[in-house]
Amino acid sequence: MWKMMGNVIEMFVYSTIYMIIVLISLKIVGAIFSTDFEKKISDDGNIGLSIICACVFIGIALIISSIVR
């Protein structure tokens, strides 16, 4: 039972770190391209930009998962 609780806690820690890294990287990429991703995706409905952001999230997730293993 304690091993399962440890795994759950570890999952929450890694997911929290991942969310922080993703938000920071999104802000960095937004600063590089000098645009506000949240505004363009939500207000303008820019589907292409949302796909690009999703690709960035998946790429960061792959990098982090390779580091964790």
PyMOL commands that set and color helices and strands:
alter all, ss='L'
color gray80, all
select helices_A, chain A and resi 2-32+37-42+47-68
alter helices_A, ss='H'
color red, helices_A
deselect
rebuild
show_as cartoon
